[in-house]
Amino acid sequence: MSPFLLVSAAVLAVLGLALALIVVNARLEKKRVEAMQRAAREMGLAFAPKGDDATFGLLSGFHLFSHGHAKKITSLMLGEVSDMEVRIFDYTYTTGSGKNSHTFRQTVIAFRSPKLALPAFSLRPENLFHKIGALFGYQDIDFDTHPQFSKHYLLRGNDEEAIRSTFHDGVLEFFDENRGLCTEGSGPTLIFYRAAQQVEPEAIRSFMEEGFKVAGLFMK
C-alpha cells in the first residue's frame, strides 16, 4: 500500500473513532437526561432539559461559574421544597483548548431562601497549590479551634469577620466529618456540589437531602 493510502486510511480511522465517540456520548447524555426527568417527576419538580438563563443569571457571581468556557446547564430541576426554592442541575465547563482542554462535570444544588443571610464565601477542598499559594499571601481563612477543617478546606471571602461568625462550631464540625464537599454562599443563595462529580439520577433524592442538611447549618 502506498504512503498516501496509508495516511488516508489512518485519517479515516481516526475520524471514524471520533464519530463513534460522539455518537456514544450523545446516547449516554440522552439516557441521562431521560433518567433525570423521571427523577424530577418523582420529586414533584419542574424539568428543563437545557436549563434556563435565569439560573445562570442567579449564580454567575459564584466561584464555580467564574472560570472556564463552554459553560452549560442541563437537566435542570426546579421547584419549592420545604419553603425553599430549589434548583438541581448538571453543570459543565471546559478549561484550556485543543489537546490541553479538559471538561468538568458536576451536579449542583442551589437553595434560595430568606432564612439564608450569608456573607459571600466559597468553600472547597484544599490542594497543594492552595497551600503553596498561602505562603505567598493567597487568602485562606483558618480556624485554630478546628485544625483538621483548616487543613482540608480552603475558605475564602471578602468579609472575613462575617464569615468567621457564619462558620460556627456546628458548621466546622460537619465539614470536618464530611470532607470533599464544595459550598458557596451569598445573601439568600447557597450552592452545594462535589467538584467534577455527577450524581446518578437514582441518587438525586439523597443528594437533595444531603443538600438540605448543609443548608440547614447556615439558616438563621
N, C-alpha and C positions, 0 to 999 in steps of 0.2 A: 504493500500500500504506500502511495506517495505521501511525503510530508504534509502536503496540502490536505489530503483526505484524512490523515491522522489528526491534524489540528481541527478540521471541521467536525470530525467525529467527537473529539474531546469537548468542543464548544457545545455541540448538540447535547451531549451527555450532561454537561453542567446545567444547561438551560432546562433540560428535562427534569433534573433533580430539583432545581429551584421551583419549577412549576408544580411539581408533585408536593413539595413542602407547602407552597401557598395553598393548594387545594386542601391538604390535610389540616392546616391551621384554620382555614375558613370553616371546615366542617366541625372542628373541635369548638371553635368560637360560637358557631350557630347552636351546637348542642348545649354549650354552657348558658347562652342567653335563654334558651327554652327552659332549662332547669331553673335558672334564676327567676324567670317569670312565674313558674309553678310555685316556687318558694314565696314569692311576693304575694301571690293569690292566697296561699295558705295562711299567711300572716295578716291578710286584710290590707295590704299596702298597694298603692298605685304603682304602675310599672312603665318606665320609659326606656326602651332598649338602647337608644342612642343618647341618653342623658338629656340635659337641658341647659340653656345658657344661664338660667337663674342660679343654678348650683355653682357653676364656675364663678359667677359674679360674687356670690356669697363667700366663697372660700379662696379666692385668688390671692388674698393677703397672707395666707398661711405658708410656712416654710416648704411644706410638701409640694405646693403648686408654684413655687418661685424659681425653680430651675428646670433645665431640660427643654425639649421641644417636642413637637408632635404629640401634644397633650390631648388625652381623650378620656371622657367619662362614658361608661357603658353600663347597661343593666341597672339603671337607677330605680331603686325602690323608695317610695315617698309616702309619708302619712303621719298621723299623730298617734303616739303610743304613750300611755300614762302621762298625759298632759304635756308631752314634749314633741316638738317637730323632729321627725327622724328621717334621715336620708342614708341609705346604704347603697354603695355602688362600687364598681370596678374602676380603677384609675390607672392609666398607663402613661408613661412619658419616656423619651429617649434622650440619652446623653451621647455626645460625640457624633461622628459621621462616618460613613463608609465602613471599612473593616474595623474601625475603632468604635463603632456605635454599640450601645447597649440599651436595651429596653427593659424598664422596670414595671412590674405589675403588682398591684396590691388591692385588696378590698378595704374600703374605708367606710366608717360610720360617722355621721355628723349629727350632733344634737344641737337644738336651739331652744332655749327656754329663758324666761325672765328670772328663773331661780338660779341661773348661772350669771355671775357678775365677775368675770375673770380679767386679770391683767393679761396683756399679750405675752405668751410664752410658748416655747417649743421644748419638748422633752423627747429624747431619743437615746438609744443605746450609744455609749461612748466607745470610740475605737482608738487605735494607736495614733492616728493623725490628729484627733482631737486632743489627746494627751500631750503630743508634741506641741501643738498649737498653743495649749495653755501655758507652756513655758515661755511663749513669746507674747503673752497678753490676750490670747483668744478667750473670750468670756466663757466661764463655766461656773454656775452657781453651786457651790458645795455646802454641805451641812456637816459640821463637826460631830453632831449628835448621831449621825447616820452615815458612817464612813463607807459601808458597802453600797448604799444607794449612790453616794458621790463617786465611788469607784466605777460603777457600771452604767451610770447615766450621765448624759450631757444635758444640762438645763440652762436655757438662755432666755433673755428678755430684757427690755429696757428698764422697767421699773423693778429693780431687784428687791427693794423693801416690800412691795406689794406681793411679789412672787413668793418671797420667804414666808409671808403671812398666809398665803394661799396653800403652800405646801406644808401643812401641819403634820403632826406625827402620824396620823392615820393614813394620809396620802403617801408619805415617805415609806411607811412600813408595807403598804400594799405593793408599791412598785419594787421595793427591795425583795419581796417574796415572789413577784411575778415579773421576771426580767425579760427583756427583748421587746417591750411594748413601746409604741410611739403615741404621744398625746400632745395636742396643741390646743390652746385656748385663746379667746379674745372676746371680751364682752359677754354676750349671751350665747356664744357658739363654742362648742368643743368638738374636736375630731379625734378619732381613735383608730389605729391600724397597726399592723406589723410590716415593716419595710420589706418590699419585694415579696410579699406573701399574699396569694389569693386564697380566699376561704371557699371551700367546696360548697356548692348550693345546699346540700343536705345539712350543712353545719351553720347556715346563716342564722337560724333562730338562736343557737347557743352563742354565736358571735354577738348578736344583738344583746343578749342577756349579759354577756361579759362587758359590753359597752355601757349598759345601764349601770352596772356595778362601778365602773370607772367614773361615769358622770355623777353618780351619787356622792362620790368622795368630794366633789367640788361644789355641791349645791349649798346655798345659804341655809 
